[in-house]
Amino acid sequence: MHLGSLDGNLASPREVFRRAVINGVKAVIIAHNHPSGDPKPSPKDRSITKKLAKAGQVLEIALLDHVVVGEQGRYYSFGDAGKIPEAL
């Protein structure tokens, strides 16, 4: 788990994958919310998703999805949108 600021994401691949490595998992799904309520991914969301997918490939831990949660049950799934490389 990582806590970001009100208007930014401070997550690094090292922090995101720390527990996954310690626990020996083969795949992860990450999620975060947008306080604005709009789940449309920002350029920073797209950038960190690419970084995490690459880091996961190096670590042999598949990034299955990155979900951005908005208001009223709305969300954006990078996986559903085909924006994540295939799992290892």
Phi and psi restraints in degrees (value plus and minus 20) as a CYANA .aco file:
   2 HIS   PHI    -156.5  -116.5
   2 HIS   PSI     116.3   156.3
   3 LEU   PHI    -122.5   -82.5
   3 LEU   PSI     107.5   147.5
   4 GLY   PHI    -117.7   -77.7
   4 GLY   PSI    -197.4  -157.4
   5 SER   PHI    -111.1   -71.1
   5 SER   PSI     157.2   197.2
   6 LEU   PHI     -82.5   -42.5
   6 LEU   PSI     -53.0   -13.0
   7 ASP   PHI    -143.4  -103.4
   7 ASP   PSI       1.3    41.3
   8 GLY   PHI    -184.0  -144.0
   8 GLY   PSI     143.4   183.4
   9 ASN   PHI    -132.5   -92.5
   9 ASN   PSI     103.6   143.6
  10 LEU   PHI    -124.1   -84.1
  10 LEU   PSI      -8.8    31.2
  11 ALA   PHI     -87.0   -47.0
  11 ALA   PSI     119.4   159.4
  12 SER   PHI    -136.2   -96.2
  12 SER   PSI     133.8   173.8
  13 PRO   PHI     -74.2   -34.2
  13 PRO   PSI     -57.3   -17.3
  14 ARG   PHI     -79.7   -39.7
  14 ARG   PSI     -65.1   -25.1
  15 GLU   PHI     -89.5   -49.5
  15 GLU   PSI     -60.5   -20.5
  16 VAL   PHI     -84.3   -44.3
  16 VAL   PSI     -60.9   -20.9
  17 PHE   PHI    -113.1   -73.1
  17 PHE   PSI     -23.8    16.2
  18 ARG   PHI     -73.2   -33.2
  18 ARG   PSI     -76.3   -36.3
  19 ARG   PHI     -87.7   -47.7
  19 ARG   PSI     -52.5   -12.5
  20 ALA   PHI     -83.5   -43.5
  20 ALA   PSI     -61.5   -21.5
  21 VAL   PHI     -87.2   -47.2
  21 VAL   PSI     -67.5   -27.5
  22 ILE   PHI     -78.4   -38.4
  22 ILE   PSI     -59.8   -19.8
  23 ASN   PHI    -111.2   -71.2
  23 ASN   PSI     -20.5    19.5
  24 GLY   PHI      47.0    87.0
  24 GLY   PSI      13.1    53.1
  25 VAL   PHI     -98.7   -58.7
  25 VAL   PSI     139.4   179.4
  26 LYS   PHI    -122.5   -82.5
  26 LYS   PSI     -33.5     6.5
  27 ALA   PHI    -177.1  -137.1
  27 ALA   PSI     133.9   173.9
  28 VAL   PHI    -156.2  -116.2
  28 VAL   PSI     136.5   176.5
  29 ILE   PHI    -145.8  -105.8
  29 ILE   PSI     109.2   149.2
  30 ILE   PHI    -131.8   -91.8
  30 ILE   PSI     133.8   173.8
  31 ALA   PHI    -170.1  -130.1
  31 ALA   PSI     131.0   171.0
  32 HIS   PHI    -173.5  -133.5
  32 HIS   PSI     144.0   184.0
  33 ASN   PHI    -126.1   -86.1
  33 ASN   PSI     139.1   179.1
  34 HIS   PHI    -127.6   -87.6
  34 HIS   PSI      93.8   133.8
  35 PRO   PHI     -77.0   -37.0
  35 PRO   PSI     -43.7    -3.7
  36 SER   PHI     -88.0   -48.0
  36 SER   PSI     -40.2    -0.2
  37 GLY   PHI      72.4   112.4
  37 GLY   PSI     -33.9     6.1
  38 ASP   PHI    -112.1   -72.1
  38 ASP   PSI      96.4   136.4
  39 PRO   PHI    -100.8   -60.8
  39 PRO   PSI     -16.8    23.2
  40 LYS   PHI     -79.1   -39.1
  40 LYS   PSI     106.4   146.4
  41 PRO   PHI     -87.8   -47.8
  41 PRO   PSI     119.1   159.1
  42 SER   PHI    -103.9   -63.9
  42 SER   PSI     147.3   187.3
  43 PRO   PHI     -76.7   -36.7
  43 PRO   PSI     -56.4   -16.4
  44 LYS   PHI     -85.7   -45.7
  44 LYS   PSI     -58.0   -18.0
  45 ASP   PHI     -81.6   -41.6
  45 ASP   PSI     -63.9   -23.9
  46 ARG   PHI     -84.7   -44.7
  46 ARG   PSI     -60.3   -20.3
  47 SER   PHI     -85.2   -45.2
  47 SER   PSI     -66.8   -26.8
  48 ILE   PHI     -87.6   -47.6
  48 ILE   PSI     -52.1   -12.1
  49 THR   PHI     -82.7   -42.7
  49 THR   PSI     -63.4   -23.4
  50 LYS   PHI     -83.3   -43.3
  50 LYS   PSI     -64.1   -24.1
  51 LYS   PHI     -81.6   -41.6
  51 LYS   PSI     -63.8   -23.8
  52 LEU   PHI     -86.6   -46.6
  52 LEU   PSI     -59.4   -19.4
  53 ALA   PHI     -82.9   -42.9
  53 ALA   PSI     -62.8   -22.8
  54 LYS   PHI     -85.6   -45.6
  54 LYS   PSI     -64.0   -24.0
  55 ALA   PHI     -82.6   -42.6
  55 ALA   PSI     -61.9   -21.9
  56 GLY   PHI     -81.6   -41.6
  56 GLY   PSI     -57.8   -17.8
  57 GLN   PHI     -83.8   -43.8
  57 GLN   PSI     -61.9   -21.9
  58 VAL   PHI     -82.7   -42.7
  58 VAL   PSI     -61.3   -21.3
  59 LEU   PHI    -102.4   -62.4
  59 LEU   PSI     -25.9    14.1
  60 GLU   PHI      41.3    81.3
  60 GLU   PSI      20.1    60.1
  61 ILE   PHI    -144.6  -104.6
  61 ILE   PSI      92.7   132.7
  62 ALA   PHI     -92.4   -52.4
  62 ALA   PSI     115.5   155.5
  63 LEU   PHI    -110.2   -70.2
  63 LEU   PSI      84.9   124.9
  64 LEU   PHI     -99.4   -59.4
  64 LEU   PSI     -54.4   -14.4
  65 ASP   PHI    -184.3  -144.3
  65 ASP   PSI     136.9   176.9
  66 HIS   PHI    -151.0  -111.0
  66 HIS   PSI      96.0   136.0
  67 VAL   PHI    -130.5   -90.5
  67 VAL   PSI     110.6   150.6
  68 VAL   PHI    -126.7   -86.7
  68 VAL   PSI     101.0   141.0
  69 VAL   PHI    -119.6   -79.6
  69 VAL   PSI     113.5   153.5
  70 GLY   PHI    -133.9   -93.9
  70 GLY   PSI    -172.2  -132.2
  71 GLU   PHI    -114.4   -74.4
  71 GLU   PSI     141.8   181.8
  72 GLN   PHI      34.6    74.6
  72 GLN   PSI      19.1    59.1
  73 GLY   PHI      56.4    96.4
  73 GLY   PSI     -15.0    25.0
  74 ARG   PHI    -101.3   -61.3
  74 ARG   PSI     125.7   165.7
  75 TYR   PHI    -175.4  -135.4
  75 TYR   PSI     144.5   184.5
  76 TYR   PHI    -145.1  -105.1
  76 TYR   PSI     108.7   148.7
  77 SER   PHI    -132.2   -92.2
  77 SER   PSI      95.7   135.7
  78 PHE   PHI     -81.4   -41.4
  78 PHE   PSI     -54.9   -14.9
  79 GLY   PHI     -84.0   -44.0
  79 GLY   PSI     -69.0   -29.0
  80 ASP   PHI     -80.9   -40.9
  80 ASP   PSI     -52.9   -12.9
  81 ALA   PHI    -101.2   -61.2
  81 ALA   PSI     -22.1    17.9
  82 GLY   PHI      50.7    90.7
  82 GLY   PSI       9.1    49.1
  83 LYS   PHI    -122.8   -82.8
  83 LYS   PSI      -6.5    33.5
  84 ILE   PHI    -142.8  -102.8
  84 ILE   PSI     114.4   154.4
  85 PRO   PHI     -78.9   -38.9
  85 PRO   PSI     136.3   176.3
  86 GLU   PHI     -76.5   -36.5
  86 GLU   PSI     127.5   167.5
  87 ALA   PHI     -83.9   -43.9
  87 ALA   PSI     131.0   171.0
